[in-house]
Amino acid sequence: MTADTRAPLTKKGQRKLSKKEQIARSREGAKLKRERERRRRIRNRVLLASGLTVAVAVTGTATVAGLWMKNREAQAGPENMASDGILLSGDGSAVTATRTDRLEADDSPTPTVVDLSAGIPAIVAYLDFADPSSTAFLTANSDLESYLSGGYVTLELHPVALVDTAAGDDYSVRAANALACVAQYAPDSAYAVATAMAAAYPAADTDPPADDALAILVQNAGVTEEHVAGCITDERFRPWVTRASAHAASTGVPGTDLGPVTSAPVILVNGAPYTGDTSDADAFTTFLSDQYTAQTSSDTADGTTDTTQ
């Protein structure tokens, strides 16, 4: 439609028009006004649609990016477990965890290198908290706490899930996830939590702790960091537990001649496997002492330092 280009009439000019001309002119003005309003509404709808398209595209991109990041976080391992285990040592009064970066989903674990020149025995333990022999090692060898905090030994804990637990439950995985959550947010409490979980190993006629019960157990062990409970109940590190367990079962213990870790526990001192009863504290203490004597005697005899665990 062609817009009305005639100059607007003054009131005097309007009075000169006949009534018929006034009506026609009024109708034409109203029609032009309706046309302008129609075009305005169309333009607004186009602008709104364009804005919505951009908003949806931006939101969609953000959603995809958010899901990608969440999935990547879920697949990544905990911090302070670059070897798939957490290394603990003492300074004479307290236990401290060695800090390390987390492992991404496609990263291989980095074996821990321990300097044995100071004559401090290095204990490595692959434990499944659904396995009675694994939990017996921690509950029976209570002296490890004082050895560890006093700086007389180091302990690297590897939580693995190798036990076929009862149908409908996967406590083996869930317990390892709980320890991984502690390693992430409260690493210095890893030993205290491990011993608490060992003490909570269920009797034959009872069900293993659920995730919320594990979160309470961890809190009672002294962990107050607010993110730990959610990490446990969300089972954040379940993919990592599966991956770390599979890696141990396929490659074995780094720096040793041991084959794949297909059952737990696997306990070593300075790379030598302990084959005695895990519930016999005296037997393990004797083995620990023997390995310490062998290491210090070796260093004295040849003056070399073994730095590979």
C-alpha positions in Angstrom: 0.0 0.0 0.0 1.2 3.5 -0.8 1.5 5.8 2.1 -0.6 9.0 2.2 1.9 11.8 1.1 -0.6 14.6 1.1 0.2 17.4 3.6 -2.1 17.3 6.6 -5.0 19.8 6.4 -5.4 22.6 8.9 -8.7 22.9 10.8 -9.8 25.6 8.4 -8.9 23.4 5.4 -10.9 20.5 6.9 -13.9 22.7 7.3 -13.8 23.5 3.5 -14.2 19.8 2.7 -17.6 18.3 2.1 -18.8 15.9 4.7 -18.4 13.1 2.2 -14.7 14.1 1.6 -14.1 14.3 5.4 -15.4 10.8 5.9 -13.3 9.4 3.0 -10.2 11.2 4.3 -10.9 9.9 7.9 -11.3 6.3 6.6 -8.1 6.5 4.6 -6.2 7.8 7.6 -7.5 5.0 9.8 -6.6 2.4 7.2 -3.0 3.8 7.0 -2.8 3.7 10.7 -3.9 0.0 10.8 -1.3 -0.9 8.1 1.5 0.8 10.1 0.4 -1.1 13.2 0.3 -4.4 11.3 3.8 -3.9 10.0 5.0 -3.0 13.5 3.6 -6.2 14.9 5.2 -8.2 12.1 8.6 -6.5 12.7 8.4 -7.2 16.5 7.6 -10.9 15.9 10.6 -11.2 13.6 12.8 -9.5 16.1 11.4 -11.7 18.9 11.9 -14.9 16.9 15.5 -13.9 16.1 16.2 -13.1 19.7 14.7 -16.4 20.8 16.8 -18.3 18.3 20.0 -16.7 19.5 19.0 -17.3 23.1 18.2 -20.9 22.4 21.5 -21.3 20.6 23.4 -19.8 23.4 21.5 -21.8 26.0 22.0 -25.0 24.1 25.7 -24.4 23.7 26.0 -23.6 27.4 24.0 -26.7 28.2 26.1 -29.0 26.0 29.3 -27.4 27.4 28.0 -27.9 31.0 27.1 -31.5 30.4 30.5 -32.1 28.8 32.3 -30.6 31.7 30.2 -32.5 34.2 30.9 -35.8 32.4 34.6 -35.0 32.3 34.6 -34.2 36.0 32.8 -37.5 36.6 35.4 -39.5 34.7 38.4 -37.8 36.3 40.1 -39.3 39.3 40.5 -37.6 42.7 43.4 -35.3 43.5 46.2 -36.7 45.6 46.0 -40.1 44.0 48.1 -39.8 40.9 49.4 -43.3 41.4 45.9 -44.6 41.9 46.8 -44.6 45.6 47.3 -42.0 48.3 50.8 -41.8 49.9 50.8 -41.0 53.6 53.7 -40.1 55.8 54.3 -38.6 59.3 56.3 -35.7 60.8 56.5 -37.1 64.3 53.0 -36.0 65.4 50.5 -36.1 62.5 49.8 -38.0 59.3 50.1 -36.0 56.0 49.1 -37.0 52.5 51.3 -36.2 49.5 49.5 -33.7 47.3 49.2 -34.6 43.6 47.1 -33.4 40.6 44.1 -35.5 39.6 44.2 -38.0 36.8 42.0 -37.3 33.7 40.1 -40.1 32.2 42.7 -40.8 29.6 45.7 -40.4 31.9 47.8 -43.4 33.1 48.7 -43.5 36.8 52.1 -42.2 37.8 54.0 -44.8 40.0 55.2 -43.3 43.3 59.0 -43.0 43.6 60.1 -43.3 47.2 63.6 -42.4 48.5 64.6 -45.3 50.8 67.9 -43.8 51.8 66.5 -42.5 55.1 65.8 -46.1 56.1 62.0 -45.5 56.3 60.2 -48.6 55.2 57.6 -48.0 52.4 54.4 -50.0 52.8 52.1 -50.4 49.9 48.6 -51.9 50.4 46.0 -52.8 47.8 42.9 -53.2 49.9 39.3 -54.0 49.0 37.0 -52.9 51.9 34.5 -55.6 51.0 37.2 -58.2 51.6 37.6 -59.5 55.2 41.3 -60.1 54.8 41.9 -56.5 53.7 40.0 -55.0 56.5 41.6 -57.4 59.0 45.0 -56.0 58.0 44.0 -52.5 59.2 42.1 -53.6 62.3 44.8 -56.0 63.5 47.8 -53.7 62.8 46.7 -50.8 64.9 50.3 -49.9 65.7 50.6 -48.7 62.1 49.0 -45.5 63.2 51.8 -44.6 65.6 54.4 -45.8 63.1 52.9 -43.7 60.4 52.4 -40.5 62.4 55.8 -40.9 64.0 57.5 -40.9 60.6 58.8 -44.4 61.0 57.1 -45.8 57.9 55.2 -44.5 54.8 52.0 -46.1 53.6 50.4 -45.9 50.2 46.8 -47.0 50.2 45.3 -48.3 47.0 41.5 -48.8 47.3 40.4 -51.4 44.7 37.1 -53.1 43.9 37.8 -56.7 43.2 35.3 -58.6 45.3 32.1 -59.9 43.9 29.7 -58.5 46.5 26.1 -59.7 47.2 23.6 -59.3 44.4 22.1 -55.9 44.4 25.0 -54.3 46.2 28.4 -53.1 45.2 30.0 -52.1 48.5 33.4 -52.9 47.1 33.0 -50.0 44.7 31.2 -47.7 47.1 33.7 -48.0 49.8 36.6 -47.3 47.5 34.7 -44.2 46.2 34.3 -43.0 49.8 38.0 -43.2 50.4 38.6 -41.4 47.0 36.3 -38.6 48.2 38.3 -38.2 51.3 41.5 -38.1 49.3 40.0 -35.3 47.2 38.8 -33.1 50.0 40.4 -34.2 53.2 43.5 -36.2 52.2 45.3 -36.1 55.6 42.3 -38.0 57.1 42.6 -40.9 54.6 44.2 -43.3 57.1 41.7 -42.5 59.9 38.8 -43.1 57.4 40.3 -46.3 56.1 40.6 -47.8 59.6 37.1 -46.7 60.4 35.7 -48.4 57.3 37.7 -51.5 58.1 36.2 -51.5 61.6 32.7 -51.2 60.0 33.1 -54.3 57.8 29.7 -56.0 58.1 29.2 -59.3 59.8 28.0 -62.2 57.6 24.4 -61.7 58.5 24.2 -57.9 58.1 24.1 -55.6 55.1 27.0 -53.4 54.3 26.7 -49.7 55.0 24.7 -47.6 52.4 26.2 -44.5 51.0 24.5 -42.2 53.5 25.8 -44.4 56.3 29.3 -44.2 54.8 29.1 -40.4 54.8 28.2 -40.5 58.5 31.0 -42.9 59.2 33.5 -40.6 57.5 32.2 -37.7 59.5 32.5 -39.6 62.7 36.1 -40.4 61.8 36.8 -36.6 62.0 36.2 -35.4 58.4 34.2 -32.2 58.5 34.8 -30.9 55.0 31.4 -30.1 53.6 31.9 -31.6 50.1 32.8 -35.1 51.2 29.3 -36.3 52.1 27.9 -35.2 48.7 30.8 -36.8 46.9 30.1 -40.1 48.7 26.3 -40.2 48.1 26.7 -39.0 44.5 29.4 -41.7 44.0 31.4 -39.2 42.1 34.5 -41.3 41.7 32.8 -44.6 40.7 34.2 -44.5 37.1 37.7 -43.9 38.5 37.3 -46.8 41.0 36.4 -49.1 38.1 39.3 -47.8 36.0 41.9 -48.0 38.8 40.8 -51.5 39.7 41.0 -52.7 36.1 44.4 -51.1 35.8 45.8 -52.9 38.9 44.2 -56.2 37.6 46.0 -55.8 34.2 49.4 -54.3 35.0 50.1 -55.3 38.5 52.2 -53.4 41.1 54.8 -51.0 39.5 58.4 -51.7 40.2 57.9 -55.3 41.2 57.7 -58.7 39.6 54.2 -59.3 41.0 51.6 -60.2 38.4 48.2 -58.6 38.1 46.3 -57.7 41.2 43.3 -59.8 40.8 42.5 -60.3 44.5 43.0 -58.4 47.7 44.8 -57.7 49.8 48.3 -57.2 48.3 50.7 -55.8 50.8 54.4 -55.0 50.2 57.2 -53.5 52.2 60.0 -52.0 50.1 58.6 -53.9 47.2 58.7 -57.3 48.9 55.3 -59.0 49.2 53.9 -60.0 52.6 52.5 -63.5 52.4 51.6 -64.0 56.1 48.2 -63.8 57.8 46.9 -60.3 57.5 45.2 -60.6 60.9 48.4 -61.5 62.6 50.0 -58.3 63.8 53.1 -59.9 65.2 53.8 -61.7 61.9 53.5 -58.4 60.0 55.6 -56.5 62.5 58.4 -59.1 62.2 58.2 -58.9 58.4 58.4 -55.1 58.5 61.4 -55.3 60.8 63.1 -57.8 58.5 62.7 -55.6 55.5 64.0 -52.6 57.4 67.1 -54.5 58.5 67.6 -55.8 54.9 67.4 -52.3 53.5 69.7 -50.6 56.0 72.2 -53.4 55.7 72.1 -53.1 51.9 72.7 -49.4 52.1 75.6 -49.8 54.5 77.2 -52.5 52.4 77.3 -50.9 49.0 76.6 -47.2 49.7 73.8 -47.1 47.2 70.3 -45.6 47.5 67.2 -47.3 46.2 64.7 -44.8 45.0 62.3 -47.0 43.2 59.3 -48.5 45.0 
